[in-house]
Amino acid sequence: MLSNKAKYGLKALIHLASHRDRPAQSAEIAEAQNIPKKFLDAILLDLKNNGILSSKKGRGGGYQLAFPPERILAGRVIRIFDGPLAPIACVSKTAYQPCGDCRDEQACKVRSLMSEVRDAMAMVLDNRSLADLLASGPDPIPFILHYDI
């Protein structure tokens, strides 16, 4: 499951990508995205420490993207906060650990299924940039037809 840190991190980055003409302060982002400011401050610091954001102090300062939105992938952001995408450790490409209860990894049907899940998640998240998320526009409002006869 996606943590709130990862979700808020993505929301903050999308906000910054949509306001690339100027730095944004954390209070502005928190207000616009309905994120608790103190929590957001820690998230923005993590993003800065991982090279995703840059910051400027003083008048006119704030946070901005360190790269163009096309180069910042959702998968990278999620991994910063939540670690590997693999649902179980024995299918992780970066944090592999064998299962203590598994006698034969190669024959394990659960491992095989979770490997597919990992690959599907990585396929989506590692191929979606902030620019892609901005281009997708707002979530559509469902249109319900109603007929009276």
N, CA, C and O of each residue as an XYZ file, in Angstrom:
596
protein
N       0.833     -1.167      0.000
C       0.000      0.000      0.000
C       0.888      1.243      0.000
O       1.935      1.273      0.647
N       0.463      2.247     -0.719
C       1.190      3.506     -0.814
C       1.077      4.260      0.507
O      -0.023      4.456      1.024
N       2.207      4.677      1.046
C       2.191      5.427      2.303
C       1.717      6.859      2.051
O       1.744      7.352      0.924
N       1.286      7.510      3.127
C       0.906      8.917      3.012
C       2.109      9.777      2.612
O       1.961     10.755      1.880
N       3.290      9.409      3.093
C       4.484     10.166      2.717
C       4.684     10.150      1.199
O       4.935     11.189      0.589
N       4.573      8.975      0.604
C       4.751      8.860     -0.847
C       3.637      9.590     -1.595
O       3.897     10.283     -2.579
N       2.399      9.434     -1.128
C       1.270     10.105     -1.774
C       1.423     11.621     -1.692
O       1.260     12.318     -2.693
N       1.734     12.129     -0.503
C       1.903     13.576     -0.343
C       3.130     14.073     -1.105
O       3.128     15.185     -1.633
N       4.175     13.250     -1.160
C       5.355     13.625     -1.936
C       5.014     13.805     -3.407
O       5.440     14.774     -4.035
N       4.250     12.878     -3.950
C       3.820     13.002     -5.348
C       2.936     14.226     -5.552
O       3.097     14.957     -6.529
N       1.999     14.449     -4.628
C       1.118     15.611     -4.744
C       1.916     16.917     -4.705
O       1.651     17.834     -5.482
N       2.887     16.995     -3.804
C       3.725     18.195     -3.705
C       4.535     18.399     -4.982
O       4.655     19.523     -5.470
N       5.089     17.320     -5.522
C       5.878     17.428     -6.753
C       5.011     17.827     -7.944
O       5.447     18.605     -8.793
N       3.808     17.312     -8.014
C       2.898     17.699     -9.097
C       2.566     19.180     -8.968
O       2.501     19.897     -9.967
N       2.358     19.635     -7.739
C       2.107     21.064     -7.511
C       3.291     21.894     -8.012
O       3.111     22.876     -8.733
N       4.486     21.495     -7.628
C       5.679     22.229     -8.052
C       5.868     22.180     -9.565
O       6.288     23.165    -10.171
N       5.560     21.044    -10.172
C       5.685     20.923    -11.630
C       4.693     21.836    -12.347
O       4.966     22.317    -13.447
N       3.556     22.068    -11.726
C       2.561     22.931    -12.362
C       2.828     24.412    -12.104
O       2.183     25.271    -12.705
N       3.765     24.712    -11.225
C       4.144     26.096    -10.921
C       5.650     26.283    -11.125
O       6.337     26.807    -10.249
N       6.151     25.862    -12.260
C       7.599     25.863    -12.504
C       8.185     27.246    -12.669
O       9.405     27.404    -12.629
N       7.355     28.245    -12.851
C       7.845     29.589    -13.101
C       8.434     30.251    -11.860
O       9.102     31.280    -11.962
N       8.190     29.665    -10.688
C       8.685     30.271     -9.449
C       8.784     29.213     -8.349
O       8.088     28.199     -8.392
N       9.653     29.457     -7.363
C       9.714     28.554     -6.213
C       8.419     28.668     -5.399
O       7.759     29.707     -5.409
N       8.073     27.600     -4.705
C       6.883     27.602     -3.855
C       7.290     27.275     -2.425
O       8.132     26.408     -2.191
N       6.695     27.965     -1.489
C       6.968     27.702     -0.084
C       6.102     26.547      0.402
O       5.031     26.279     -0.143
N       6.585     25.874      1.431
C       5.871     24.693      1.924
C       4.464     25.038      2.393
O       3.551     24.230      2.225
N       4.267     26.206      2.971
C       2.926     26.588      3.429
C       1.953     26.682      2.258
O       0.793     26.288      2.379
N       2.420     27.201      1.130
C       1.579     27.301     -0.072
C       1.191     25.910     -0.576
O       0.032     25.653     -0.903
N       2.182     25.022     -0.632
C       1.934     23.660     -1.111
C       0.972     22.942     -0.160
O       0.025     22.291     -0.599
N       1.226     23.070      1.140
C       0.388     22.411      2.142
C      -1.061     22.869      2.014
O      -1.981     22.052      2.055
N      -1.258     24.164      1.859
C      -2.610     24.718      1.725
C      -3.280     24.227      0.448
O      -4.424     23.775      0.474
N      -2.565     24.319     -0.664
C      -3.146     23.946     -1.962
C      -3.455     22.458     -2.058
O      -4.427     22.073     -2.707
N      -2.638     21.611     -1.420
C      -2.788     20.166     -1.551
C      -3.414     19.502     -0.328
O      -3.546     18.279     -0.281
N      -3.801     20.317      0.670
C      -4.436     19.803      1.877
C      -3.557     18.762      2.580
O      -4.001     17.663      2.909
N      -2.293     19.151      2.797
C      -1.306     18.300      3.460
C      -0.890     19.000      4.751
O      -0.628     20.203      4.727
N      -0.823     18.290      5.872
C      -0.339     18.927      7.107
C       1.071     19.490      6.898
O       1.974     18.775      6.463
N       1.250     20.790      7.214
C       2.502     21.481      6.897
C       3.725     20.838      7.558
O       4.760     20.673      6.913
N       3.614     20.481      8.818
C       4.765     19.894      9.513
C       5.186     18.579      8.851
O       6.378     18.308      8.708
N       4.221     17.777      8.455
C       4.493     16.522      7.754
C       5.107     16.813      6.393
O       6.061     16.155      5.979
N       4.554     17.804      5.701
C       5.067     18.173      4.380
C       6.508     18.665      4.458
O       7.310     18.362      3.574
N       6.848     19.416      5.498
C       8.227     19.907      5.645
C       9.224     18.757      5.657
O      10.279     18.844      5.031
N       8.896     17.682      6.365
C       9.776     16.502      6.415
C       9.846     15.826      5.051
O      10.910     15.360      4.645
N       8.735     15.769      4.351
C       8.686     15.152      3.022
C       9.535     15.943      2.038
O      10.313     15.369      1.277
N       9.382     17.260      2.055
C      10.154     18.112      1.137
C      11.648     18.002      1.422
O      12.459     18.010      0.496
N      12.012     17.902      2.686
C      13.427     17.734      3.040
C      13.965     16.411      2.502
O      15.081     16.362      1.986
N      13.174     15.329      2.618
C      13.589     14.036      2.055
C      13.775     14.136      0.541
O      14.737     13.599     -0.006
N      12.861     14.818     -0.127
C      12.964     14.980     -1.584
C      14.194     15.815     -1.948
O      14.863     15.536     -2.943
N      14.486     16.824     -1.154
C      15.681     17.638     -1.396
C      16.948     16.805     -1.162
O      17.880     16.848     -1.965
N      16.977     16.055     -0.069
C      18.151     15.228      0.245
C      18.388     14.133     -0.785
O      19.508     13.641     -0.921
N      17.347     13.750     -1.508
C      17.472     12.730     -2.556
C      17.644     13.340     -3.940
O      17.576     12.629     -4.942
N      17.865     14.645     -4.005
C      18.187     15.304     -5.271
C      17.003     15.606     -6.179
O      17.205     15.987     -7.332
N      15.788     15.448     -5.701
C      14.608     15.707     -6.528
C      14.259     17.186     -6.516
O      13.796     17.729     -7.519
N      14.483     17.842     -5.369
C      14.164     19.256     -5.210
C      15.414     20.069     -4.918
O      16.420     19.553     -4.431
N      15.320     21.342     -5.227
C      16.305     22.307     -4.763
C      15.529     23.348     -3.978
O      14.312     23.466     -4.123
N      16.231     24.102     -3.148
C      15.546     25.126     -2.365
C      16.386     26.391     -2.321
O      17.608     26.374     -2.473
N      15.682     27.472     -2.110
C      16.313     28.782     -2.017
C      15.744     29.460     -0.788
O      14.527     29.500     -0.607
N      16.618     29.999      0.065
C      16.168     30.687      1.271
C      15.952     32.162      0.978
O      16.454     32.711     -0.002
N      15.195     32.775      1.855
C      15.010     34.220      1.778
C      13.820     34.630      0.934
O      12.998     33.812      0.521
N      13.761     35.934      0.695
C      12.662     36.518     -0.077
C      12.628     35.904     -1.479
O      13.650     35.822     -2.160
N      11.461     35.484     -1.886
C      11.317     34.848     -3.195
C      11.809     33.416     -3.227
O      11.896     32.797     -4.287
N      12.128     32.900     -2.057
C      12.648     31.537     -1.979
C      11.553     30.496     -1.872
O      10.362     30.802     -1.931
N      11.983     29.276     -1.714
C      11.059     28.156     -1.598
C      11.653     26.937     -2.275
O      12.863     26.858     -2.489
N      10.796     25.991     -2.610
C      11.219     24.751     -3.258
C      10.888     24.790     -4.737
O       9.905     25.397     -5.161
N      11.736     24.126     -5.511
C      11.447     23.911     -6.923
C      12.085     22.601     -7.367
O      12.974     22.065     -6.706
N      11.612     22.107     -8.489
C      12.141     20.848     -9.016
C      13.601     21.019     -9.405
O      13.988     22.051     -9.954
N      14.403     20.012     -9.121
C      15.820     20.036     -9.490
C      16.020     19.587    -10.940
O      17.090     19.786    -11.514
N      14.980     18.977    -11.527
C      15.026     18.483    -12.904
C      13.722     18.840    -13.597
O      12.733     19.158    -12.935
N      13.710     18.791    -14.911
C      12.437     18.970    -15.616
C      11.462     17.861    -15.210
O      11.893     16.751    -14.895
N      10.160     18.143    -15.212
C       9.167     17.137    -14.800
C       9.218     15.850    -15.616
O       8.809     14.795    -15.131
N       9.712     15.925    -16.838
C       9.829     14.729    -17.690
C      10.846     13.739    -17.141
O      10.797     12.554    -17.469
N      11.761     14.212    -16.314
C      12.828     13.351    -15.805
C      12.567     12.809    -14.400
O      13.375     12.043    -13.874
N      11.458     13.197    -13.795
C      11.153     12.730    -12.445
C      10.041     11.692    -12.545
O       8.899     12.010    -12.875
N      10.401     10.446    -12.252
C       9.470      9.328    -12.399
C       8.777      8.994    -11.085
O       9.380      9.065    -10.014
N       7.506      8.632    -11.182
C       6.720      8.277    -10.000
C       7.376      7.132     -9.224
O       7.384      7.145     -7.994
N       7.918      6.157     -9.924
C       8.557      5.024     -9.262
C       9.713      5.440     -8.375
O       9.885      4.897     -7.284
N      10.506      6.396     -8.827
C      11.633      6.863     -8.023
C      11.138      7.539     -6.749
O      11.685      7.318     -5.668
N      10.116      8.350     -6.878
C       9.573      9.059     -5.713
C       9.018      8.057     -4.700
O       9.284      8.171     -3.504
N       8.263      7.095     -5.170
C       7.671      6.109     -4.262
C       8.759      5.301     -3.563
O       8.644      5.010     -2.373
N       9.807      4.938     -4.285
C      10.899      4.175     -3.666
C      11.614      4.983     -2.588
O      12.089      4.406     -1.610
N      11.704      6.308     -2.742
C      12.346      7.152     -1.727
C      11.639      6.972     -0.386
O      12.289      6.850      0.652
N      10.321      6.955     -0.412
C       9.554      6.902      0.829
C       9.172      5.497      1.268
O       9.142      5.209      2.465
N       8.884      4.628      0.323
C       8.347      3.308      0.669
C       9.305      2.158      0.408
O       8.986      1.009      0.716
N      10.467      2.443     -0.150
C      11.407      1.374     -0.432
C      11.024      0.616     -1.694
O      10.320      1.154     -2.548
N      11.481     -0.635     -1.822
C      11.233     -1.408     -3.039
C       9.738     -1.569     -3.336
O       8.908     -1.578     -2.427
N       9.419     -1.696     -4.611
C       8.034     -1.884     -5.032
C       7.538     -3.304     -4.798
O       6.329     -3.536     -4.781
N       8.430     -4.241     -4.620
C       8.065     -5.654     -4.482
C       7.139     -5.867     -3.289
O       7.412     -5.368     -2.197
N       6.044     -6.606     -3.489
C       5.129     -6.857     -2.381
C       5.678     -7.833     -1.336
O       5.231     -7.828     -0.189
N       6.640     -8.664     -1.724
C       7.320     -9.548     -0.770
C       8.817     -9.514     -1.072
O       9.228     -9.311     -2.214
N       9.618     -9.716     -0.034
C      11.069     -9.536     -0.146
C      11.748    -10.497     -1.117
O      12.789    -10.158     -1.681
N      11.190    -11.678     -1.324
C      11.875    -12.662     -2.165
C      11.771    -12.334     -3.661
O      12.394    -13.014     -4.476
N      11.000    -11.312     -4.036
C      10.938    -10.911     -5.448
C      11.540     -9.523     -5.670
O      11.500     -9.000     -6.783
N      12.094     -8.930     -4.618
C      12.685     -7.605     -4.745
C      13.965     -7.660     -5.559
O      14.785     -8.562     -5.386
N      14.132     -6.691     -6.447
C      15.365     -6.616     -7.238
C      16.457     -5.871     -6.492
O      17.636     -6.027     -6.808
N      16.081     -5.055     -5.497
C      17.074     -4.256     -4.781
C      17.235     -4.641     -3.314
O      18.253     -4.321     -2.700
N      16.243     -5.323     -2.747
C      16.302     -5.679     -1.328
C      15.893     -7.139     -1.123
O      15.150     -7.465     -0.196
N      16.388     -8.005     -1.999
C      16.033     -9.434     -1.951
C      16.366    -10.047     -0.596
O      17.435     -9.816     -0.031
N      15.426    -10.831     -0.095
C      15.644    -11.685      1.070
C      14.838    -12.951      0.844
O      13.674    -12.882      0.447
N      15.441    -14.106      1.092
C      14.673    -15.348      0.909
C      13.598    -15.478      1.992
O      13.754    -14.984      3.108
N      12.526    -16.143      1.639
C      11.465    -16.428      2.612
C      11.917    -17.583      3.499
O      12.491    -18.557      3.013
N      11.665    -17.476      4.764
C      12.064    -18.523      5.698
C      11.233    -19.787      5.567
O      11.680    -20.866      5.956
N      10.031    -19.667      5.026
C       9.144    -20.819      4.953
C       9.116    -21.496      3.586
O       8.402    -22.480      3.395
N       9.876    -20.982      2.653
C       9.828    -21.488      1.286
C      10.918    -22.552      1.072
O      12.098    -22.306      1.320
N      10.503    -23.716      0.617
C      11.459    -24.810      0.393
C      12.083    -24.761     -0.988
O      13.223    -25.185     -1.174
N      11.332    -24.240     -1.970
C      11.830    -24.206     -3.343
C      11.316    -22.926     -4.019
O      10.200    -22.894     -4.537
N      12.139    -21.882     -4.008
C      11.747    -20.595     -4.583
C      11.283    -20.714     -6.035
O      10.303    -20.085     -6.434
N      11.977    -21.505     -6.801
C      11.657    -21.618     -8.227
C      10.284    -22.233     -8.466
O       9.651    -21.945     -9.481
N       9.818    -23.066     -7.561
C       8.519    -23.723     -7.714
C       7.400    -23.001     -6.966
O       6.236    -23.385     -7.080
N       7.732    -21.976     -6.214
C       6.747    -21.283     -5.372
C       5.766    -20.472     -6.226
O       6.155    -19.540     -6.928
N       4.511    -20.842     -6.149
C       3.465    -20.171     -6.934
C       3.198    -18.755     -6.414
O       2.893    -17.858     -7.200
N       3.309    -18.550     -5.112
C       3.105    -17.207     -4.543
C       4.202    -16.274     -5.026
O       3.932    -15.136     -5.413
N       5.428    -16.751     -5.003
C       6.556    -15.940     -5.478
C       6.381    -15.589     -6.949
O       6.646    -14.457     -7.356
N       5.940    -16.543     -7.739
C       5.717    -16.303     -9.164
C       4.660    -15.208     -9.377
O       4.847    -14.311    -10.199
N       3.573    -15.289     -8.645
C       2.513    -14.285     -8.748
C       3.012    -12.910     -8.303
O       2.760    -11.910     -8.975
N       3.712    -12.859     -7.185
C       4.203    -11.583     -6.656
C       5.289    -10.979     -7.543
O       5.474     -9.762     -7.560
N       5.995    -11.815     -8.268
C       6.966    -11.328     -9.243
C       6.254    -10.595    -10.379
O       6.716     -9.553    -10.845
N       5.127    -11.152    -10.815
C       4.319    -10.492    -11.857
C       3.763     -9.163    -11.357
O       3.728     -8.175    -12.090
N       3.332     -9.154    -10.104
C       2.805     -7.922     -9.504
C       3.896     -6.856     -9.471
O       3.661     -5.708     -9.849
N       5.093     -7.239     -9.017
C       6.221     -6.304     -8.970
C       6.515     -5.742    -10.350
O       6.694     -4.535    -10.510
N       6.566     -6.614    -11.344
C       6.874     -6.166    -12.701
C       5.801     -5.235    -13.258
O       6.118     -4.263    -13.944
N       4.538     -5.525    -12.968
C       3.446     -4.679    -13.449
C       3.491     -3.303    -12.780
O       3.297     -2.281    -13.437
N       3.744     -3.286    -11.487
C       3.850     -2.006    -10.777
C       5.023     -1.190    -11.311
O       4.886      0.008    -11.559
N       6.154     -1.823    -11.486
C       7.335     -1.123    -11.991
C       7.099     -0.613    -13.410
O       7.548      0.479    -13.758
N       6.402     -1.389    -14.225
C       6.113     -0.973    -15.596
C       5.321      0.330    -15.606
O       5.619      1.231    -16.389
N       4.337      0.432    -14.760
C       3.517      1.642    -14.712
C       4.293      2.794    -14.069
O       4.415      3.866    -14.661
N       4.814      2.575    -12.866
C       5.413      3.660    -12.096
C       6.728      4.170    -12.670
O       7.052      5.349    -12.529
N       7.484      3.293    -13.314
C       8.766      3.717    -13.887
C       8.621      4.282    -15.301
O       9.612      4.636    -15.940
N       7.395      4.360    -15.777
C       7.140      4.944    -17.089
C       6.167      6.120    -17.014
O       5.617      6.537    -18.033
N       5.954      6.653    -15.818
C       5.094      7.823    -15.628
C       5.907      8.919    -14.961
O       6.366      8.770    -13.829
N       6.075     10.002    -15.665
C       6.803     11.148    -15.119
C       5.810     12.158    -14.553
O       4.601     12.036    -14.750
N       6.336     13.150    -13.853
C       5.479     14.240    -13.388
C       4.808     14.928    -14.569
O       3.650     15.334    -14.475
N       5.522     15.061    -15.671
C       4.936     15.677    -16.871
C       3.747     14.863    -17.365
O       2.735     15.434    -17.771
N       3.855     13.543    -17.334
C       2.743     12.677    -17.739
C       1.543     12.882    -16.824
O       0.403     12.946    -17.283
N       1.813     12.985    -15.527
C       0.723     13.169    -14.572
C       0.039     14.513    -14.778
O      -1.184     14.610    -14.677
N       0.816     15.547    -15.065
C       0.222     16.856    -15.346
C      -0.606     16.828    -16.622
O      -1.685     17.418    -16.678
N      -0.112     16.156    -17.630
C      -0.799     16.101    -18.925
C      -2.098     15.317    -18.857
O      -2.985     15.507    -19.689
N      -2.213     14.436    -17.868
C      -3.421     13.619    -17.793
C      -4.629     14.432    -17.348
O      -5.762     13.967    -17.469
N      -4.407     15.636    -16.837
C      -5.505     16.511    -16.458
C      -6.196     16.044    -15.202
O      -5.775     15.071    -14.575
N      -7.269     16.743    -14.828
C      -7.986     16.372    -13.609
C      -8.751     15.070    -13.798
O      -9.055     14.661    -14.919
N      -9.048     14.441    -12.689
C      -9.857     13.225    -12.757
C     -11.208     13.579    -13.351
O     -11.831     14.561    -12.948
N     -11.660     12.786    -14.303
C     -12.949     13.104    -14.914
C     -14.087     12.931    -13.917
O     -14.061     12.036    -13.072
N     -15.082     13.801    -14.028
C     -16.277     13.678    -13.203
C     -17.214     12.734    -13.934
O     -17.521     12.948    -15.107
N     -17.674     11.687    -13.250
C     -18.537     10.737    -13.959
C     -19.821     11.416    -14.434
O     -20.437     12.194    -13.707
N     -20.195     11.112    -15.633
C     -21.408     11.661    -16.225
C     -22.452     10.564    -16.223
O     -22.285      9.517    -16.848
N     -23.518     10.823    -15.515
C     -24.564      9.813    -15.396
C     -25.768     10.288    -16.198
O     -26.308     11.370    -15.968
N     -26.166      9.458    -17.134
C     -27.359      9.769    -17.925
C     -28.590      9.465    -17.096
O     -28.655      8.455    -16.396
N     -29.557     10.349    -17.187
C     -30.808     10.138    -16.475
C     -31.948     10.453    -17.440
O     -32.051     11.561    -17.967
N     -32.774      9.486    -17.651
C     -33.915      9.666    -18.556
C     -35.206      9.569    -17.752
O     -35.395      8.650    -16.955
N     -36.067     10.514    -17.975
C     -37.440     10.442    -17.451
C     -38.376     10.268    -18.614
O     -38.282     10.980    -19.615
N     -39.270      9.332    -18.486
C     -40.242      9.115    -19.558
C     -41.635      9.387    -19.032
O     -42.610      9.264    -19.773
